[in-house]
Structure formats: structure tokens, C-alpha cells
């Protein structure tokens, strides 16, 4: 199954990224973002969530881009 392509940036909405492929959820979880099912969390940008969780948004973006670039 081919993954839908999405240009992931710090401004990407978490819910939209998860909707593209829920298989990326562990990437968020390993960075301490355990509230993925919360409606407000799904509406946050990657940058907003990283700010709240003290994470580097560039690091998360890189991990997500790597995930979505896999065949």
C-alpha cells in the first residue's frame, strides 16, 4: 500500500499527519506526545506540540519525513 505524500513542516497539523497514515503515531509517542486522541492535540501544529512538550520540532519533522518517504 502506497502512503499518501504530504509535505511535512513545523506548521503541519498533527491530526492531518495522523490521518495520512496512523502508522506514524509511534513517532509522536516516543517523543512524549501521548495525547494524540485528544481533539485539541489533533488540531495543534507540530511546532505548537513540540513547544508544549519541550521537543525539537525539526527533529520530529525529520523523523516524520523519513517515515513517509519509506516505500
ChimeraX attribute file (.defattr): number of C-alpha atoms within 10 A of each C-alpha:
attribute: neighborCount
match mode: 1-to-1
recipient: residues
	/A:1	4
	/A:2	7
	/A:3	12
	/A:4	10
	/A:5	11
	/A:6	14
	/A:7	10
	/A:8	18
	/A:9	17
	/A:10	18
	/A:11	13
	/A:12	18
	/A:13	19
	/A:14	23
	/A:15	20
	/A:16	15
	/A:17	20
	/A:18	15
	/A:19	13
	/A:20	14
	/A:21	14
	/A:22	11
	/A:23	11
	/A:24	16
	/A:25	17
	/A:26	12
	/A:27	14
	/A:28	20
	/A:29	12
	/A:30	9
	/A:31	15
	/A:32	13
	/A:33	17
	/A:34	13
	/A:35	12
	/A:36	16
	/A:37	9
	/A:38	10
	/A:39	10
	/A:40	11
	/A:41	18
	/A:42	19
	/A:43	16
	/A:44	17
	/A:45	20
	/A:46	26
	/A:47	21
	/A:48	19
	/A:49	21
	/A:50	21
	/A:51	12
	/A:52	9
	/A:53	12
	/A:54	11
	/A:55	17
	/A:56	15
	/A:57	19
	/A:58	14
	/A:59	13
	/A:60	20
	/A:61	19
	/A:62	12
	/A:63	16
	/A:64	20
	/A:65	16
	/A:66	10
	/A:67	15
	/A:68	20
	/A:69	12
	/A:70	8
	/A:71	7
